[in-house]
Amino acid sequence: MAAARADFWELERRNRRETALLVAVFIALLSVLGFGLDFRFGDMAIVDGRLVGFPILTLIALGFAIFQSLLSYYCGASLVLASVRARELTPDTPAHQMVLDVVREMTLAARMPVPKAYLMDDPSPNAFTTGRDPQHSVVCVTQGLVDTMDREEMQGVLGHEMAHVRDYDIRTMMMIAVLVAGVAMLADFVFRSTWYTGGIGAGGGRSRDRDDNDNSGNAGAVIAILVFVLAVLAPFFAQLLAMAVSRQREYLADASSVEFTRNPRALLRALERIAQTKSPLRNASRGTAHMFIVNPLQGAREDDEGFFANLFSTHPPLGRRIERLRALLNEPGAAPAPSAGAPGARG
Amino acid sequence: MSGSLIVLIIIVAIVGWAVLAYNGLVSLRNQVQDAWRQIDVQLRRRHDLIPNLVEAVKGYMQFERDTLTQVVEARAKAISAPDQTSRIAAENQLTAGLGRLLAVFENYPQLKSDQNVLKLQEELTTTENQIAYSRQAYNDSVMQLNTRIESFPTNLIAGNFGFKQADYFQGAPEDQAVPKVDLAMGAPTAPQAPTTPPRA
């Protein structure tokens, strides 16, 4: 028991550390770009070896980004549900009752309040969750998922979704979206300012007296070029980082699902089944793709198609996720031997 | 900065940490107690379900009268148990009896046509799972609390404020094993594992 626990607990710890690292890099990227912008076009400068000035442009960009995400933070769940045309899941069939029961079982294991359950009328097996914190969360399954998964697999999938809620992944991704938007806005500022001040070589700090400003001259030109290059590259890197964080959280949710069910087979079987039957989801868009358990925009072809395709993917390749779960399964004492000893055995 | 100011800052920092650490321990201890009560909630749910289940299947399962009687008796014992030990023993017997009952469901195809029975079977399955998961949640809470009590630097103050390590839930082996069809219920199949639920 101890060995198995160490394994998924350890996976979770590693994932959280790596997320923190990625977010730190993100913030660094944003700061560098922002301060570069404020140096080049704003109030900031190095005078007598000390940093002076107010990073007003950085703060404006961040302000807008935060405002945008607060909107989605508070209205997000209902908007998303409406956009995928989900309706509340009621126990009108035994299968639906089973789903509701499994949701309750997973919340007990996760030590969380019970989320509201919704249903999407789509034949592709998938699920997503949304909501700003465990008290206001919603989990949504497709009819396809209900039709294809048995109880064990459903536990794996819903465990994964609850893990997103418990680990505040929705909130994390929202933060990341703020940072991405902030970087994009700053890059935009740089381009516009460069345009309006007549090009990379010209211009400098706006409100400071030119004589005091160390940005004039050669140093100024170098900084100007650096800032411009950074503005071109930064949005690209920001997107890469955001996707890396998203993938990291998916791995984490997989590990947490095992923490809840203590049964790697559950999610493993579910993912394997999804790998076979996957087809694009009708109502998903690029904006909502990241919330689903499996990337809904891709068809049934295997999605570990190469380094660059993966860099921009919100989800890790299914094959890798399955591998990691298999590794957990082979740990001594990792999972109880499947109780389906005799066909149709009852437990 | 003067020396006394530095000392003051250090003292404030230490007191601040101590407050946070104490509150953290309180929170974890309460979670443990809540998780323990949650197990009880689930066990009582099961008590409430059983009369309906027995009623519903009695007509179909004339040959299983022994099993049915065992289940009813175990439930009665569990409800009226005078102390923790006999309560736990009775609940374990109940789990075993219900497992046997669910196992022999397969032999009665007429049961599958009865919507009522199917509904009850699902309720029973989810109740068994919820009992298992609530035990797991309790043990997880205990682990969190114990780890915090043992870890530095919280261990410095835990003892002084009366925080003791909690005990893990160790049910009897036959209680934790998934009851099998073949009723050879000797060896435990899985320590501390929730029952792997049957196919719906």
Interface residues (C-beta under 8 A of the other chain):
Chain A: M1 P94 A95 Q97 M98 D101 V102 R104 E105 M106 L108 A109 A110 R111 D150 R151 E152 Q155 F260 T261 R262 N263 G333 A335 P336 A337 P338 S339 A340 G341 A342 G344 A345 R346 G347
Chain B: Q31 A35 Q38 Q42 G99 L102 A103 F105 E106 L118 K119 E122 T125 T126 E128 N129 Q130 Y133 S134 Q136 A137 D140 S141 V178 P179 K180 V181 D182 T189 A190 P191 Q192 A193 P194 T195 T196 P197 P198 R199 A200
